[in-house]
Amino acid sequence: MATDAEVLKRGTGLLVIEAVNSNPNGDPDQESDPRMRLGDIGEISPVSFKRKLRDMVLNKTGPVWQSVTTKFNVDEKQFDIIERRDRKLEELFALGSEELQSRFWDARVFGSTVLQSNKNGEAKEPPKSKGKKVSSASFITTGVVQFGLGISVAPVEIQRHTWTNISPVQEGKSRAMAPLGYRIVQHGVYTMPFFINPAMAGKSGCTPMDINVLLHLIPYAYSQTASCMRPDMRIRRAWYMQHKSALGSCPDYMLLEALQPVKKADADKPSRCWEDYEVPSDLPAELKARIEICTDLVKPLAAGA
């Protein structure tokens, strides 16, 4: 991976995610059904995946962040998260753009829209901040790293079951039930691309170390943030391809298509297991020669390293 002394180079990534009796990403518009598009193709939103990365950075006492501090020489004060539930809007408005940039990892990596300037170049006052001094700087940036929509390789099938609880939630009831509240995908394989665009680094302040931390976090995104509705989400492959320059040395789509899994038979029907897919184990030699690095970020974990 890149070192702090190096400049950022373009990166192309592809996550191959297996869902086993889990809800990869609930859809609030469909009563928390696993997200779906026409044709029963499953989806995982970029926001959902980035939330898991943010949560691991927020959990400074957790094992993932402890592994970050062991592997990298990072200043914890520079790895706060701007997208968090307890964040106070007026606090953000009181910070200048330089402080925002140096403090919040996710703003440097994914971008931010927390401050907006008015026509006179003065910052708008946040709610409940009348009379308080606010920054006149704007910190509206596009992120260096963009995750694309996760799409299932084959159709997925949703199973819905009633959720029961021995503890009542209403007076006079002996138990609680949520009819059809347990909504899962029996099996599915999804691919999610991601892109590292160095052109935005000058505005957001993103550094090679920020990217190294991101790449370190990715393999743990589901195993370390498991929940009742997604207990078994497996990142089977986490391909990261670093180009030879900031501009890129090979079209992204060629790299992504070369690593795309294919269902062996009955492509129009849901899969039942991982073995239903043909999954590339590496890039073709002619493409590999056009980039600097091609690595599977989960390979060390799979090998027990």
Secondary structure as GFF3:
##gff-version 3
##sequence-region A 1 305
A	DSSP	beta_strand	11	22	.	.	.	ID=ss1
A	DSSP	beta_strand	26	27	.	.	.	ID=ss2
A	DSSP	three_ten_helix	28	30	.	.	.	ID=ss3
A	DSSP	beta_strand	33	34	.	.	.	ID=ss4
A	DSSP	beta_strand	36	37	.	.	.	ID=ss5
A	DSSP	beta_strand	41	44	.	.	.	ID=ss6
A	DSSP	alpha_helix	46	58	.	.	.	ID=ss7
A	DSSP	alpha_helix	63	71	.	.	.	ID=ss8
A	DSSP	three_ten_helix	76	78	.	.	.	ID=ss9
A	DSSP	alpha_helix	89	93	.	.	.	ID=ss10
A	DSSP	alpha_helix	97	103	.	.	.	ID=ss11
A	DSSP	alpha_helix	105	110	.	.	.	ID=ss12
A	DSSP	beta_strand	111	113	.	.	.	ID=ss13
A	DSSP	beta_strand	140	142	.	.	.	ID=ss14
A	DSSP	beta_strand	145	147	.	.	.	ID=ss15
A	DSSP	beta_strand	150	155	.	.	.	ID=ss16
A	DSSP	beta_strand	158	165	.	.	.	ID=ss17
A	DSSP	beta_strand	176	196	.	.	.	ID=ss18
A	DSSP	three_ten_helix	198	200	.	.	.	ID=ss19
A	DSSP	alpha_helix	201	204	.	.	.	ID=ss20
A	DSSP	alpha_helix	208	217	.	.	.	ID=ss21
A	DSSP	three_ten_helix	218	220	.	.	.	ID=ss22
A	DSSP	beta_strand	233	242	.	.	.	ID=ss23
A	DSSP	alpha_helix	252	258	.	.	.	ID=ss24
A	DSSP	beta_strand	262	263	.	.	.	ID=ss25
A	DSSP	three_ten_helix	274	276	.	.	.	ID=ss26
A	DSSP	beta_strand	277	278	.	.	.	ID=ss27
A	DSSP	alpha_helix	285	288	.	.	.	ID=ss28
A	DSSP	beta_strand	293	296	.	.	.	ID=ss29
A	DSSP	alpha_helix	299	302	.	.	.	ID=ss30
###
